[in-house]
Amino acid sequence: MLGLSRKDTTLLLIVLALVVLAPFLLNPFPEDSELARFNAGYPDLMQRFVIFGIFAMGFNILFGLTGYLSFGHAAFLGVGSYAGVWMMKLLTVNVVPAIIASVAVAGVFSLLIGYICLRRSGIYFSILTLAFAQMSFALAYSVLTPITAGETGLQLSLNDPRILGSSAVDGTIPATNFFGIAMRDGFEWAVGGWKFTFNFGYYLCAVIMLIAFYISIRIFRSPFGAMLRAVKSNQQRMNYTGINPKPYTLAAFVISGMYAGLAGGLMVAVDPLAGADRMFWTASGEVVLMTILGGAGTLVGPLLGAGVIKYFENIFSRLNEADLNQMFSGLPDGLQSAMVTVAQMFVGDGWLLTLGVMFMAVVIFLPGGIVEGGQRVAGWFRRKSGTEKSGKAAPAASAAE
């Protein structure tokens, strides 16, 4: 289907089912349950799952296939965000032109940066990308304030000279929309003790993510993808055979940057605000963690890594001492106090400690990330099933003898 193998088609259909059913899957606990605090099926977080999934997916095309580790990919995310907001301020609050502009501007910017940075490889390449990202952050934060609005961030206003559509509707800034359908539109469905939220902005982002995922599959399975893997395995041998790897690595860098720009465009589509903090080095480090945690070089790994990190960031960081006392209320007083004291180090402001421990465990025990863990579990079940079948067949063979 769609030019994909049976295995890739199955994977695409699984991802499709997950994003369609996300409002149900991410709300496993009733609203009145003590565990409802762990539900993640609300629009803002679901949008972050798919948007950062696109960001990590694009980074994986560069890092996972070529082995080039960029510490400056957040620059393209930020540039895409600024381009999207400016398109909304000058042209229309329809998100389609904003998303197209985000991808195009990020593509041009990544072409310029990639042409310079790819003159070096290894740690020198990584340091160059980090330097360009930090320069971009400094420019956006303090130098180019007429364009970026500095530390306050660029956002829509009532004075925008918008060509298509009005600058104000009933005295307020018009909502971003997709051909008239507001991105914040949606409805809730209450079933028993559960409340499921269906948001149009999330599903638009999800459709775009599925298209980006399909393109990623085609890149991985194409001759171009094979050349990128050859760059990762032995670039020196490619040079000896007369193949110049630079055009391939530059193309991968630009494609990866365009994915980041797409993620930035979707961010401002659902929340029209672009700030310099999106270009800071920690944002670049975050996408590295997402890709490695999920499984660098795999198709679905970056999506899993992005989902895990954003879940911990938004759910665990909200837990406080009162929540922990309620969770451990069934324990004896002394044990409850000890458990709360220990758990406090891993939630709230300490959620990064949880992420750090989890990342260390993955790097040490599962170098292939969450995907490798899933493959090991599946292999264990297959071996167990095969052993049981052979064990059942043995007595029959003995009886026949």
Phi, psi and omega in degrees: 000133178057029178078012181257155174289170181298320180296316181290325177296318178298317179297317179298319180293325178295314178297320177301314180297321181294317182286327179290319184267008183307318180302331178275314185294328183270003176236064184284344186248141178299157183298327183269006180277150176295336181274000181297339179295343179267000175292144181231020185268042175251152193306315185301315182287322178296322176297320179296322178304309185283324181293312178288338172296319176296316179303311181291326178298317178293318178299324181295331178295324177279302186285315184292326183266318185261339183084001178281116184265111180263130175255020183226022185290341179294339178299320180287327174298315181292317179298319177297321179296314180297317180298320180295316180294319179296324177296322178290326180287324187263329187247291186199154176274003169296129189284344184297307177300325180295317180293318179298316179296321179299315180294316183294312181295318178296325178295316179295317180296318180291331176295317179294313182293317181295323180299325180278311187292327184283004170288345177235163179227177178065218184294331180293321175297315181299318181292322178297315180295322177296319180297316179294322179295318180291325174295320178297319178298315181296320178297315182291327186281324188225330187271313184262040183299329176297337181262323187255351183065017172058222186288339180284335179092150180272129180212170180287154178216170180287346182260012181295133179277064187285127183285312181256117182092167183271160178278344180215143176234114183056038177079006180236163178290131180296147181282146175296144186212166174244093182052049175097343178267115183295142182295334181271358179294153178169189178208161178248148180231113180265125178228110183061234179269004182259150174228115183254134182250128178245116186243133182294321180301320178297314184290329174295314177299322181294319178297316179295322177296320178296321177296316178297323179293320177298317178297321178299318178299315181297323178295315181299323186267000185271165172302328176298316177297323177296322177294322178294321177293328176293324176299318181291320186285316181197088181292326181296321178295324176299318178298321180294329179277000178090009179264125178273114184281346186301315179300326181289316180292324178294319178297318178296321179297316181292316178300317178298318177296324178292323174299316178297319177297322177298317177298318178296321178295321179290327177301313182281342176293321180270338178212094189289072178214127179238125180235159181293338182298337178290347181256002184289159186296332179295328177293323176293321178295328181296318181289332174296315178299317180303314185291315181290320180297318180283322181135095180295139180085358176257164183282312186266348182305310180301325178295317179294316180298317179296319179296317181295312183294316180292330176294311180298320182296322186263336182260306182293327182290345180269346181289139179231185184297322180297318178298317182293320177298323178291321181293323182257023185294338181280352181273159173301154188305312182297315180292322178299314180298319180294317181295320179294319180299317180290315184294331181299333180289342187248000180233177182063228178294342181268013181297336177295332175294319175300315179297319180297316179297316180296319180294318178298318180297320180293314182297322183282313188259336181226076181302336179272006176080195181299325180299317178297321177300316177297321179294322178295316179297316179297320178295323178296317179294322179294318179295319179296318179296318179295323179294318180296320180294317180293326179293325179285329183283334184298312179299324180296320180294320180295320179296322181295326180290000000 
